[in-house]
Amino acid sequence: MEWLLPIILQIVIPADSLMQVTLNKSLAQVIQEQISCRKEFDEARPEFERVNSIDDAIARLNAIDRLRRSVLLRCGVRP
């Protein structure tokens, strides 16, 4: 059992660093969002699909971020 922790840390630390670089949030935040707000994100799926069809990349990114933040606020997770 003692050998399990170093293996987990070898996976989690680089994954957390990658999440910080790509999404500008920690792995813990992503996990919390997905676990705590799964129902709200599922309910907002049509909105995400509509926003994802925006042609302008910057406008699409901003709209997705606004929608994600509103879903997080609805389920009580601080974005």
Salt bridges, closest charged atoms under 4 A:
GLU33 OE1 - LYS25 NZ 3.10
GLU33 OE2 - ARG68 NH1 2.82
ASP42 OD1 - ARG45 NH2 3.03
ASP65 OD1 - ARG68 NH2 3.53
ASP65 OD2 - ARG69 NE 3.08
